[in-house]
Each structure stands twice: as C-alpha cells, then as structure tokens.
C-alpha cells in the first residue's frame, strides 16, 4: 500500500457514475446515492491534496490574534451592505443597519490565516458557523484568532470574535479543480426577473458595491444559474453567490423568503481570487428546503475552470409573508399596515419568531425608538412595535395621499407622546411633517392606528380594538350603567338570529349577535372617546355613556366629572379578524369621527 500512495495522491478522484445516472431518473434513491458518492469522491480528493501540502507545511506553533476595527469609516463598502435603506442624507448609520456579510467574514478569516503562515494559501474553509451579525454602526473591534490544531499542522481554527468560527486548511498549492457541473436544459426555464431588476425592484437590498449579479441565466425546481461580475469589496463575489441563492427561494416560494447564511460545511478554493471585474459563472444546486433552512451546493467557474466549490451552504429562513413582500422590497414606498374602510390602518404580526421580529425593529424604528423598545418588558415589545408600525404607516400613506412623491421611510417618523399621554408624531432628523392627531391601539396579534391632519380639540381622534370574548358579570357591572345595560339587552332582543350563512355555527351566531359582540362594541366606543379627549376612561367607564348604538355606529355622551363633559361623539365600529395563518380571533375596532355639534354650536351657525 505505501508504494501506491504517491499514485493515489496524484490521481484525480473520478466522480462519474454512469450506471446510477441511468437509474436516477427512475429511482429517487439512486439520485441520493449518486450525490453521496460524488461528495465522498470530492472529499477524498481534498484529503489527498491536503496530504501533498502537509509534507511542505510550516506549522503554526501558537495562536495568532489580530484586532479588526469594524465601522463604516474603516469599511465604507459596508454602507452598500446595509439591510435598510434610508433617505440619502440620513445622518444616523445605525438606522441603516450595516452588517459585515458572512462571506466577508470568511474573507477576513482567510486573510488572517494566510498572514499567519506566509507563502501559504487557504485551500478550504470547513464547518463555518455564523452566530450573530457583526454590525458596523456603532463602530466596534473584533479579535480574529487563528489557533493551530494538534492533529494537523495544515489546519487551524479561526474565530471571528463571538460572531463566527470556521476551520481553514492551508497549503502551498491549490488542489486540482473538479469538473464543471453539467447542465440539463430540459430541467430549467427563464427567470421571471433579470439581473437589473434584482436590484432596481428591490429583490436584493445590496448597494452598488455588492451588486455583482449581471445575468440570471436560468432557474429550475432545484437549481439556478447566473453570471457574476466580481465586485471589489472583500467577500463580495461569494456574497453574490448568496444573492442568486436568495433569489431562487424568493422566486420559488411564497412565504419565509427572507434568508441569510448561517453555515457552510465546506468551501474549496481551487485558485487565486479573481480580480475585480472578472466574469464568473455560478451554478447552485438546491439540496433541501424545510420551514427553517435551505441547503445548497454551489460552483463558481472562471474561464471554464472551477475557482470555488461550496458544499452544504445553509441559509436560515426568516418569517415573512406575501403581504409583507412589497414593504421588504421598497420600504420607502410601501406599508406593512393596510388601510381599512373608515381610513384607519391595521397591521398583523406576520413575523412570529424573535429573530424575525428583530429585523422589523431595525427596519421600522429609529435609534430613539429602538432604545425605548429595549427598555420595555419583553412581554410588551411585540404589541408596542405593532402600534408604532401602524401609526407610521398611517402617516406615510396620508402624506402620499396628499401629494408627496418622495419615498418616506419609517425611521423618518418618531412616535412619541403628548404630556397628557396621547401619541404624537414628529419628523426625525429634519424630516418635514405637518401636525397630525394620532391614536393607536393594539391587542393580541393586531394593532390599529388612525391619523387626522391637525392637532387640536376639533381634530383629536381616538381608536380602540378589543377581541370579542365573553365578559363576566362583574366586568359588565363595572362598565355599564343600568340604562346602558337595558339598551344592550334591547339590542340583543332585536338582533337577528336566523338566516345566517350555512357555514356559521351556533357559537359563531352567538358571537355575532350575542352579548359578547354588543358589549365589545360598547366598550371599544367608550375607549375610543376617552382617547380622543386625552384622559382615557380614567377608571370610570360609566362616565362615557352609550346613548344610541347600531352595528356600525355608536353615540357616546361624556358625563359630569370627565374631560370633555357634555360632549357627544359619533363613533364608528367595524369587525376585524385575524388572517387564516394566525390564531382564530375576531375583534371590534371603534374610531371617533369628532364631537357632534353642541346646541351652542348650532346657535352660532344660525
């Protein structure tokens, strides 16, 4: 066997299996076996190549530590890898959320490892894991540590601070390139978007420094091909591989289409990094897709020769929804909240997990608001965030309705509070904003908001939302006067209980026309008026008396001792339900339409 070792080390592992190639079209198991054998052959080649390099390896004796400063001043290209675009002259880089790409992290690992053993190249990166984003604003420093492994002098572990780690293999020469993957034209089609649209239409958030995809050649059910023009930024070529990968998931799936790398099992480098401007063909094969991750392999080919091959590239899928896609692509032109009849806005929690919620925090709140958010108890954060999103979207849409043509991003609006506790909105960092009256409410998975131009007693507005649920007698006694209770029961007596659609159950009929529904209408109307006058119910809901009520309109009279005593408000009400992918809940939303004219007002008009 020792005599055969030199021959084996000079041999190129054969990764063609013609017999299995015939069977794989008929038997899925054959395709899996072929993939396993191909991967094994590639690994054998890498091991043999590493042995060739190991004979000439100068071992690294001790760990090497290198400090790297990360900021948009030290790395201005990171402004082109900011998750959230802002107004061009926006002064606060933290609102852009500039992040070091995973592939740039890998490049810094490679550079540090190669500097620790002069004259050697990193020929492979294995078991790369990305634990958290390395954010460039505010500035920070990261220590990159290269630690030699005891079992192999050609291999070192590299830690990029707490943010990422990987193992690198070093050698004096690059391994022999594998064969370029074949293409089956019958298994692919033209993509729905071209490369220019990838950036112009917001499929990708990347700025010019990372815009390298110059052609989306073809897409299939389990692969995508394209051409990348190598950008100048470190790690940007491989980042564009990730962009093609990301486009495949966006073009192939409706939900959870926001993806970011979390790991790479192995990346082999078969030659020096291509110079900026070099065209490279990219072929990505999708290996598996589940609800949380997408797994793929990739080849990058330059002048007909494989430059890099990735195995086990893993992207995490973050919560997103078809309803949020327009905002994700054009956050300065689209909203997450939807306008409802009556000109109020509702937004539902469509992100679900903490990591996805964190993306919404950075995309919708400015630095001042993020500090507020972080100071809240965790149980309150989701609904507080939903309320801010609803209010900002109501303001932005109102401005567009009034003729604004420029984009407006959510961080340009600061949602704060008046001295009496009512919400208020102001422009952030010089954003001009007219005076608005605003009201916000939230419960469970929904938040609602309403705005009116102006900010005075005549334009003051209130909105409330409550889930339709049965209340106990003590709650009803606390909330309603005897006259209101009598009115509620008379409405119950008049409410139709027949001729319901066939799909309505008896329980649904009771909800729709029963005491829970009418009580919720009364309660939300009272809450909305309390917000409009700036006092809330002040612990005494009976002072806000329901005078008349129908299914969609209630009149509230404010009694003695409460703010606005003597005023009557018309309050509109509407039912709202969670989308089908959220827990089944139904709500009543109530919003004021200004105080009704008083007798004095009518006398003045005459």
C-alpha positions in Angstrom: 0.0 0.0 0.0 2.8 2.5 0.7 4.0 2.1 -2.8 0.6 3.1 -4.1 0.2 6.2 -2.0 2.1 8.6 -4.4 0.0 7.3 -7.3 -3.2 7.9 -5.4 -2.2 11.3 -4.3 -1.5 12.3 -8.0 -4.8 10.8 -9.2 -8.0 12.8 -9.6 -10.9 11.1 -8.0 -13.5 10.0 -10.5 -16.9 11.5 -9.8 -18.9 10.0 -12.6 -21.3 7.1 -12.0 -22.9 6.3 -15.4 -25.0 3.4 -14.1 -26.5 5.5 -11.4 -27.0 8.3 -13.9 -29.4 6.0 -15.8 -31.2 4.8 -12.7 -31.7 8.2 -11.0 -34.3 9.3 -13.5 -36.5 6.4 -12.4 -35.4 5.9 -8.7 -35.0 8.9 -6.3 -32.9 6.7 -4.0 -30.3 6.3 -6.8 -30.0 10.1 -7.1 -29.3 10.3 -3.4 -26.7 7.6 -3.6 -25.1 9.3 -6.6 -24.9 12.6 -4.7 -23.3 10.8 -1.7 -20.7 9.1 -3.8 -19.9 12.3 -5.6 -19.5 14.2 -2.3 -17.3 11.4 -1.0 -15.1 11.5 -4.1 -14.6 15.2 -3.7 -13.7 14.7 0.0 -11.1 12.0 -0.9 -9.6 14.4 -3.4 -9.4 17.2 -0.8 -7.8 14.8 1.7 -5.2 13.6 -0.8 -4.4 17.1 -1.9 -4.1 18.2 1.8 -1.5 15.4 2.3 0.5 16.7 -0.6 0.5 20.2 1.0 1.1 18.8 4.5 4.6 17.5 3.6 5.7 21.1 2.9 3.7 22.8 5.7 5.4 25.1 8.1 3.3 24.5 11.2 1.8 27.4 13.2 3.1 26.9 16.8 0.9 29.4 18.8 -2.4 31.1 18.3 -2.3 34.4 16.5 -4.6 37.3 17.5 -5.4 40.1 15.1 -7.7 43.0 16.0 -10.0 44.3 13.3 -11.9 47.6 13.6 -15.4 47.4 12.0 -17.1 50.7 11.1 -18.5 52.4 8.0 -15.5 54.8 8.2 -12.9 51.9 8.1 -15.0 49.8 5.8 -17.1 52.2 3.7 -18.2 49.4 1.4 -20.4 48.2 4.3 -22.8 51.1 3.6 -23.6 49.0 0.4 -24.4 46.1 2.6 -27.0 47.9 4.8 -30.2 46.0 5.4 -32.5 49.0 5.4 -32.2 51.9 3.0 -32.8 55.4 4.3 -33.1 58.9 2.9 -29.8 59.8 1.1 -28.7 62.4 3.6 -29.7 60.3 6.6 -27.2 61.1 9.4 -27.6 58.0 11.6 -25.9 55.0 10.2 -27.3 52.7 12.9 -30.7 53.1 11.2 -29.3 51.6 8.0 -28.1 48.5 10.0 -24.8 48.0 8.0 -23.7 44.4 8.6 -20.5 42.5 7.7 -21.6 39.9 5.2 -20.9 36.2 6.1 -18.7 35.9 3.1 -16.7 39.0 4.1 -16.3 37.4 7.5 -14.8 34.4 5.7 -12.5 36.6 3.7 -11.2 38.2 6.8 -10.6 34.8 8.3 -8.7 33.7 5.1 -6.6 36.9 5.1 -5.7 36.5 8.8 -4.9 32.8 8.4 -2.7 33.3 5.4 -0.8 36.2 7.1 0.0 33.8 10.0 1.8 31.4 7.7 3.4 33.4 4.9 3.6 31.8 1.5 0.6 29.5 2.1 -2.9 29.7 0.7 -6.2 28.8 2.3 -7.4 25.9 0.1 -10.6 25.1 2.1 -12.9 26.5 4.8 -14.9 24.0 6.6 -17.6 24.0 9.2 -18.2 27.7 9.1 -20.9 28.9 11.5 -22.3 32.4 11.8 -23.6 33.0 15.3 -24.7 36.6 15.1 -24.5 39.6 12.9 -21.4 41.8 13.1 -22.9 45.3 12.9 -20.7 48.2 11.7 -22.7 51.0 13.4 -21.8 52.0 16.0 -18.2 51.1 15.4 -16.6 48.1 17.2 -13.5 46.0 17.2 -13.3 42.2 16.7 -10.4 39.9 17.6 -9.7 37.3 15.0 -7.9 34.3 16.5 -6.1 31.6 14.4 -5.4 28.5 16.5 -3.5 25.6 15.1 -5.0 22.1 15.5 -2.9 19.5 17.3 -3.7 16.7 14.8 -2.9 18.5 11.6 -0.4 21.3 11.2 -2.0 22.4 7.9 -5.3 23.1 9.7 -6.3 25.9 12.0 -9.5 27.0 13.8 -10.3 30.7 13.2 -12.6 32.6 15.5 -14.1 35.9 14.3 -14.8 37.2 17.9 -18.1 35.8 19.1 -19.7 36.3 15.7 -18.4 33.3 13.7 -15.9 30.5 13.6 -14.5 28.1 11.0 -11.7 25.7 10.3 -9.2 26.5 7.5 -6.8 24.3 5.6 -3.6 25.9 4.3 -1.3 24.6 1.6 1.5 25.7 -0.7 -0.6 24.9 -3.8 -4.2 24.8 -4.7 -6.0 21.4 -5.3 -6.9 20.3 -8.8 -10.2 21.7 -9.8 -13.2 19.3 -10.1 -15.2 19.0 -13.3 -17.7 21.7 -14.1 -21.2 20.5 -13.3 -23.3 19.6 -16.4 -26.4 21.5 -17.3 -29.8 19.9 -18.3 -31.6 22.5 -20.4 -34.8 20.5 -20.1 -34.8 21.0 -16.3 -34.7 24.8 -16.4 -36.6 27.8 -17.6 -36.1 31.6 -18.0 -36.4 33.5 -14.7 -39.2 36.0 -14.1 -36.7 38.8 -13.3 -33.5 39.9 -15.0 -30.3 40.9 -13.2 -31.0 44.6 -13.3 -34.5 44.1 -11.8 -32.8 42.1 -8.9 -31.6 45.5 -7.6 -33.9 48.1 -9.2 -37.0 46.3 -8.0 -35.7 45.6 -4.5 -35.3 41.8 -4.7 -31.9 42.4 -3.0 -31.1 45.2 -0.5 -27.5 45.5 -1.7 -26.0 48.7 -2.8 -23.7 49.2 -5.8 -20.6 47.9 -4.1 -22.2 44.5 -3.8 -24.3 44.4 -7.0 -22.4 41.8 -8.9 -25.1 39.6 -10.5 -25.1 40.6 -14.1 -27.1 37.7 -15.6 -29.7 35.3 -14.2 -29.2 32.6 -16.8 -31.8 30.0 -15.9 -33.8 28.7 -12.9 -35.1 25.2 -12.2 -37.1 23.5 -9.5 -33.8 22.7 -7.7 -31.2 24.9 -9.2 -30.3 28.3 -10.5 -27.5 29.6 -12.8 -26.2 33.1 -13.3 -23.2 35.2 -14.1 -21.4 37.4 -11.5 -19.0 40.2 -12.3 -16.6 40.2 -9.4 -17.0 43.3 -7.2 -14.1 45.0 -5.5 -15.3 44.6 -1.9 -13.8 41.8 0.1 -16.0 38.7 0.1 -18.4 40.3 -2.4 -18.0 37.6 -5.1 -19.2 34.8 -2.8 -21.9 37.2 -1.4 -23.3 37.4 -4.9 -23.5 33.6 -4.9 -25.7 34.0 -1.9 -27.8 36.6 -3.7 -28.5 34.1 -6.5 -29.4 31.6 -3.8 -31.7 34.1 -2.2 -33.4 34.9 -5.5 -34.1 31.2 -6.0 -36.0 31.0 -2.7 -37.9 34.2 -3.4 -38.9 33.1 -6.9 -39.8 29.5 -5.8 -41.7 30.1 -2.5 -44.5 32.4 -1.3 -43.6 32.7 2.4 -40.4 32.8 4.5 -38.5 34.2 1.6 -36.1 36.4 3.7 -32.9 34.3 4.0 -29.4 34.8 5.4 -26.4 32.4 5.7 -25.9 30.6 9.0 -23.4 28.0 8.0 -21.2 26.4 5.3 -19.9 22.9 5.6 -17.1 23.3 3.2 -15.8 25.8 0.6 -12.8 24.6 -1.5 -10.7 27.2 -3.3 -9.0 25.9 -6.5 -7.1 29.0 -7.4 -6.3 32.7 -6.6 -9.3 35.0 -6.0 -10.5 36.5 -9.3 -9.6 40.2 -9.9 -12.4 42.8 -9.7 -14.3 42.9 -13.0 -13.8 39.2 -13.8 -16.9 37.4 -15.0 -17.7 34.2 -13.2 -20.4 31.6 -13.9 -22.3 30.4 -10.9 -24.3 27.2 -10.6 -26.3 26.5 -7.4 -27.9 23.2 -6.7 -30.6 23.1 -4.0 -30.3 20.0 -1.8 -33.2 20.5 0.6 -35.8 23.0 1.8 -37.7 23.0 5.1 -39.6 25.5 7.1 -36.4 27.0 8.7 -33.5 26.3 6.4 -32.4 25.9 2.8 -29.4 23.8 2.0 -27.4 24.1 -1.3 -24.1 23.4 -3.1 -22.5 25.9 -5.5 -19.8 26.1 -8.1 -18.1 29.3 -9.3 -16.4 28.9 -12.6 -13.9 31.3 -14.2 -12.8 30.8 -17.8 -14.1 27.3 -17.8 -12.3 26.2 -14.6 -13.9 25.8 -11.2 -12.5 28.5 -8.9 -14.5 27.7 -5.8 -17.0 24.9 -4.8 -19.2 25.2 -1.8 -20.9 22.2 -0.2 -23.6 22.5 2.5 -24.3 26.2 2.2 -27.1 26.8 4.7 -29.4 29.8 4.7 -31.9 30.4 7.5 -35.4 31.3 6.5 -36.9 34.2 8.4 -40.6 34.8 8.9 -42.1 36.8 6.0 -45.4 36.7 4.2 -46.7 37.6 0.7 -48.5 40.5 2.4 -45.1 42.0 3.6 -43.1 41.4 0.4 -43.8 44.9 -1.1 -42.5 46.6 2.0 -39.5 44.3 2.2 -38.5 45.3 -1.4 -39.5 49.0 -1.3 -39.7 50.1 2.4 -39.8 53.8 1.3 -42.8 53.3 -1.0 -44.9 50.6 0.7 -46.5 49.9 4.0 -46.9 46.9 6.3 -50.3 48.2 7.7 -53.3 48.1 5.4 -55.9 50.9 5.1 -59.4 49.8 6.2 -62.8 51.3 5.3 -63.1 54.4 7.5 -59.5 55.4 6.7 -57.8 53.7 9.7 -54.9 51.2 9.4 -54.4 47.7 10.7 -51.2 45.6 10.9 -50.9 42.0 12.0 -47.9 40.2 13.4 -46.5 38.3 10.4 -43.0 37.5 11.7 -43.6 35.1 14.6 -40.1 34.4 16.0 -37.8 36.7 17.9 -35.1 36.9 15.2 -37.6 37.9 12.5 -39.2 40.5 14.9 -35.7 41.9 15.4 -35.5 42.6 11.7 -38.7 44.6 11.9 -37.4 46.5 14.9 -34.4 47.7 12.9 -36.4 48.3 9.7 -39.2 50.3 11.2 -37.9 52.1 14.3 -35.2 54.9 14.5 -32.5 54.9 17.2 -34.6 56.8 19.7 -37.5 54.4 19.4 -35.2 51.3 19.5 -33.9 52.5 22.8 -37.5 52.8 24.1 -38.2 49.3 22.7 -35.3 47.8 24.5 -36.3 49.4 27.8 -39.8 47.7 27.7 -40.5 44.3 29.4 -40.2 41.6 26.8 -43.9 40.7 27.0 -44.9 44.3 25.9 -42.5 44.7 23.0 -44.4 43.0 20.2 -47.6 45.0 20.6 -45.7 48.2 21.2 -43.8 47.6 17.9 -47.0 46.8 16.0 -48.6 50.0 17.3 -45.6 52.1 16.1 -45.7 50.4 12.7 -49.4 51.1 12.3 -49.1 54.8 13.2 -46.0 55.4 10.9 -47.8 53.7 8.0 -51.0 55.7 8.6 -48.9 58.9 8.5 -46.9 57.9 5.4 -49.9 56.9 3.4 -51.7 60.1 4.4 -48.8 62.1 3.1 -48.7 60.2 -0.2 -52.5 60.7 -0.5 -51.8 64.5 0.0 -49.4 64.5 -2.9 -46.0 63.7 -1.5 -44.0 62.0 -4.3 -40.7 61.2 -2.5 -40.1 58.0 -0.6 -40.6 58.1 3.1 -39.0 55.5 5.3 -40.5 54.5 8.7 -37.5 55.8 10.8 -38.2 59.3 9.4 -41.2 59.5 11.8 -40.8 59.5 15.5 -43.8 58.3 17.5 -43.8 59.8 21.0 -46.4 61.1 23.5 -48.0 64.4 24.4 -47.9 65.5 28.1 -51.4 64.0 28.6 -50.2 60.7 27.2 -51.8 60.9 23.8 -49.5 59.7 20.9 -47.8 62.3 18.7 -45.7 62.1 15.6 -42.8 64.3 14.6 -40.3 64.3 11.8 -36.9 62.8 12.6 -33.6 64.3 11.5 -35.1 67.3 9.7 -38.0 65.4 8.0 -40.7 68.0 7.5 -44.0 66.7 8.9 -47.3 68.6 9.3 -49.2 68.4 12.5 -51.2 65.3 12.9 -53.6 64.0 15.6 -53.0 60.3 16.0 -54.4 57.4 18.0 -53.1 53.8 18.5 -54.5 50.6 19.9 -53.3 47.0 20.0 -54.3 43.6 21.3 -53.2 40.0 20.6 -51.7 39.9 17.1 -53.1 43.2 15.7 -52.5 46.9 16.1 -54.6 49.7 14.6 -53.9 53.4 14.1 -55.8 56.5 12.8 -54.5 59.9 12.0 -56.1 63.3 11.1 -54.4 66.4 9.8 -54.1 69.0 12.6 -53.6 68.7 16.3 -56.4 70.4 18.3 -59.6 69.6 20.1 -61.6 69.5 16.9 -59.3 67.1 15.1 -58.5 65.0 18.1 -59.2 61.3 17.3 -59.4 58.1 19.2 -59.3 54.4 18.2 -59.6 51.2 20.1 -59.5 47.5 19.3 -60.7 44.6 21.5 -61.1 40.9 21.0 -64.7 39.7 21.0 -64.9 37.5 24.1 -67.5 36.8 26.8 -67.1 39.0 29.9 -68.2 38.2 33.4 -71.0 40.0 35.2 -68.6 42.0 37.4 -67.0 43.5 34.2 -70.4 44.4 32.8 -71.5 46.0 36.0 -68.3 48.0 36.2 -68.5 49.2 32.6 -72.2 49.8 32.0 -74.9 52.0 33.7 -78.3 50.5 34.2 -79.6 52.4 31.2 -76.7 51.1 29.0 -77.4 47.5 30.2 -81.1 48.0 29.3 -80.1 49.3 25.8 -77.7 46.4 25.3 -80.5 43.9 26.2 -82.9 45.6 23.9 -80.4 45.4 21.0 -80.0 41.7 21.8 -83.7 41.2 21.6 -83.8 42.9 18.2 -80.7 41.2 16.8 -81.5 38.6 14.1 -80.5 35.0 15.0 -81.8 33.3 11.9 -80.9 33.4 8.2 -77.2 33.1 8.9 -75.0 31.7 6.2 -74.8 27.9 6.3 -71.2 27.8 7.3 -71.9 29.8 10.5 -72.0 27.6 13.6 -74.3 28.2 16.6 -71.3 29.5 18.6 -70.4 32.0 15.8 -74.0 33.2 15.7 -73.9 33.8 19.4 -70.6 35.7 19.0 -72.0 37.8 16.1 -75.3 38.7 17.6 -74.9 38.0 21.3 -73.9 39.8 24.4 -70.1 39.5 23.8 -70.3 41.2 20.5 -72.5 44.1 21.7 -70.6 44.6 24.9 -67.3 44.8 22.9 -68.9 47.4 20.7 -69.9 49.5 23.7 -66.6 49.1 25.4 -64.4 50.0 22.4 -66.6 53.0 21.7 -66.1 54.3 25.2 -62.3 53.7 25.0 -62.1 55.5 21.6 -63.8 58.6 23.1 -61.6 58.5 26.2 -58.5 58.6 24.0 -60.0 61.4 21.8 -60.4 63.7 24.8 -56.9 62.7 26.2 -58.0 61.3 29.5 -58.8 57.7 28.8 -61.6 56.2 30.8 -59.8 57.3 34.0 -61.1 54.3 35.9 -64.8 55.2 35.4 -66.2 53.9 32.1 -69.7 54.8 33.2 -69.0 58.5 32.6 -68.8 57.7 28.9 -72.4 56.7 28.3 -73.7 54.9 25.2 -76.7 56.9 24.0 -77.5 55.0 20.8 -75.9 52.1 19.0 -76.2 50.2 15.8 -73.9 47.5 14.3 -71.6 50.2 12.8 -72.2 53.4 14.8 -72.5 54.4 18.4 -73.0 57.8 20.0 -71.2 58.4 23.3 -72.1 61.2 25.7 -69.4 62.3 28.2 -70.9 62.8 31.7 -70.0 65.2 34.5 -66.6 64.9 36.1 -64.8 63.6 32.9 -62.7 65.6 30.4 -65.0 66.9 27.7 -68.1 66.7 29.9 -71.2 67.4 27.9 -69.8 66.5 24.5 -71.2 63.8 22.3 -69.1 61.8 19.9 -70.1 59.7 17.0 -68.1 56.5 17.0 -67.9 54.1 14.0 -67.4 50.4 14.7 -66.3 47.5 12.5 -65.4 43.9 12.8 -61.9 42.6 12.1 -60.5 39.1 12.0 -57.0 37.6 12.1 -55.7 36.2 8.8 -56.0 32.5 8.5 -52.4 31.8 9.3 -52.8 33.4 12.8 -54.8 32.2 15.8 -58.5 32.5 15.1 -59.6 35.7 16.8 -62.3 38.3 16.0 -62.2 41.9 17.1 -64.2 45.1 17.2 -62.5 48.3 16.1 -64.0 51.6 17.1 -62.9 55.1 16.0 -64.2 58.6 16.6 -65.4 61.0 13.9 -65.1 64.1 16.0 -67.5 65.6 18.6 -71.1 66.2 17.4 -72.2 69.9 17.2 -73.5 71.1 20.6 -76.6 73.3 21.0 -74.3 76.3 21.3 -72.5 75.4 18.0 -75.9 75.1 16.2 -77.0 78.5 17.6 -73.8 80.2 16.3 -74.4 78.6 12.9 -77.8 80.2 12.8 
